[in-house]
């Protein structure tokens, strides 16, 4: 074996040795120092026992979250499918229209869409009414203050006829939500 090959072989062995030391460094220290391993395990046990002591507080917080979750589900529409949710929106809109004193002339149910990261489905419904300014205002107010979570997405209004300029023909798109 030549002198150059011997140096290359010794250099390669040293590199492999340093690589092994670098790779297994923490294990070698733990093996040499048995007290630190005991201390690490003792710290882990203390950390876990502190977490166990937090259990009653966490359970109390979980109960509060469950109550809030149940209350938030009450504002969603009734029904397990988009069609049943749309029926609930229609019933709510008919009750509001009757309270305000207007007639809904047309109702179109749009395609339901799933919201991004949630298990919530959005159901848009477009309807058309002919009303006075005050009736339109009341209609918007009652929709927005409905016990169910229904929000107005779009409103398009124009004066109905030149003979009766006090009447406004409005097309309103609302959106309700159900759980998937």
C-alpha positions in Angstrom: 0.0 0.0 0.0 1.4 3.4 -0.9 1.8 6.3 1.5 -0.9 8.3 -0.2 -3.4 5.5 0.0 -2.6 5.0 3.7 -3.3 8.7 4.4 -6.5 8.6 2.5 -7.6 5.5 4.4 -6.7 7.1 7.8 -8.5 10.3 6.8 -11.6 8.4 5.7 -11.6 6.4 9.0 -11.4 9.7 10.9 -14.3 11.2 9.0 -16.4 8.1 9.6 -15.5 8.2 13.3 -16.4 11.9 13.6 -19.6 11.2 11.7 -20.6 8.5 14.1 -19.7 10.7 17.1 -21.8 13.5 15.6 -24.7 11.2 14.9 -24.8 9.4 18.3 -23.5 12.3 20.5 -26.5 12.6 22.9 -26.7 8.8 23.4 -23.0 8.7 24.2 -23.4 11.4 26.8 -26.4 9.7 28.4 -24.5 6.5 28.5 -21.5 8.0 30.2 -23.5 10.2 32.6 -26.2 8.0 34.2 -27.3 10.7 36.7 -28.5 13.1 33.9 -30.7 10.3 32.5 -32.3 9.9 35.9 -32.7 13.7 36.2 -34.3 13.9 32.7 -36.8 11.1 33.6 -37.6 12.8 36.9 -38.3 16.1 35.1 -40.6 14.3 32.6 -42.4 12.7 35.5 -42.9 16.1 37.2 -44.1 17.6 33.9 -46.7 14.8 33.4 -47.9 14.9 37.0 -48.4 18.7 36.6 -50.5 18.0 33.5 -52.5 15.4 35.4 -53.2 18.0 38.2 -54.6 20.3 35.5 -57.3 17.7 34.6 -60.2 19.2 36.6 -59.6 22.6 35.1 -59.4 21.2 31.6 -62.6 19.2 32.1 -64.4 22.3 33.3 -63.1 24.2 30.2 -64.3 21.4 28.0 -67.8 21.5 29.5 -67.9 25.3 28.8 -66.8 24.7 25.2 -69.4 22.0 24.8 -72.1 24.4 26.0 -71.0 27.1 23.6 -70.8 24.6 20.8 -74.4 23.5 21.5 -75.6 27.1 21.7 -73.9 27.9 18.4 -75.6 24.9 16.7 -79.0 26.4 17.6 -78.5 29.3 15.2 -77.9 27.0 12.3 -80.8 26.0 10.1 -82.9 22.9 10.7 -82.3 20.0 8.4 -79.5 17.7 7.5 -79.5 18.3 3.7 -79.3 21.6 1.7 -82.9 21.1 0.5 -84.2 20.9 4.0 -82.1 23.9 5.0 -83.5 25.8 2.0 -87.1 25.0 3.2 -86.2 26.4 6.6 -85.0 29.6 5.0 -88.2 29.8 2.9 -90.4 29.4 5.9 -88.4 32.0 7.8 -88.7 34.4 4.9 -92.4 33.8 4.5 -93.0 34.5 8.2 -91.0 37.8 8.0 -92.8 38.8 4.8 -96.1 38.2 6.4 -95.0 40.2 9.5 -93.9 43.1 7.3 -96.9 43.0 4.9 -95.3 42.1 1.6 -95.6 39.2 -0.8 -92.6 37.2 -2.0 -93.2 36.9 -5.8 -90.3 34.6 -6.6 -87.9 32.3 -4.7 -84.8 30.7 -6.3 -82.6 28.3 -4.4 -79.0 28.6 -5.4 -76.4 25.8 -5.4 -75.2 25.0 -1.9 -71.5 25.3 -1.2 -69.2 24.0 1.5 -67.2 26.5 3.4 -63.4 26.1 3.3 -62.2 24.5 6.6 -65.4 23.9 8.4 -68.1 21.3 8.3 -70.6 24.0 7.4 -72.6 24.2 4.2 -73.8 27.6 2.9 -77.3 27.7 1.3 -78.0 30.8 -0.8 -81.6 31.7 -1.6 -82.7 34.6 -3.8 -86.2 36.1 -3.6 -88.0 39.0 -5.1 -90.5 41.4 -3.4 -92.3 44.6 -4.2 -92.5 46.9 -1.3 -92.3 50.4 0.0 -89.0 51.8 1.4 -90.2 51.3 5.0 -91.3 47.6 4.3 -87.9 46.9 2.6 -86.2 48.4 5.7 -88.2 46.3 8.0 -87.7 43.2 5.9 -83.9 43.7 6.0 -84.1 44.3 9.8 -86.1 41.2 10.5 -83.8 39.0 8.3 -80.7 40.3 10.0 -82.2 39.9 13.5 -83.6 36.4 12.9 -82.9 33.8 15.6 -81.4 31.7 12.8 -78.1 32.7 11.3 -79.3 34.2 8.0 -77.3 36.9 6.4 -78.0 39.1 3.4 -75.4 38.7 0.6 -76.8 40.9 -2.1 -79.7 43.4 -2.6 -80.7 44.8 -6.0 -83.5 47.4 -6.0 -85.2 49.5 -8.6 -88.3 51.6 -8.9 -91.1 49.3 -10.0 -93.4 51.5 -12.2 -93.5 55.1 -13.2 -97.2 55.3 -12.1 -96.3 54.1 -8.5 -92.8 55.4 -7.7 -93.2 54.6 -4.0 -93.0 50.9 -4.7 -89.6 49.3 -5.0 -88.9 46.0 -6.7 -86.1 44.3 -4.8 -84.2 41.1 -5.4 -82.5 40.0 -2.2 -80.0 37.1 -1.8 -79.7 35.6 1.7 -77.5 32.8 2.9 -78.2 30.3 5.7 -76.0 27.6 7.1 -76.3 23.9 8.1 -73.8 21.4 9.4 -72.6 18.8 6.9 
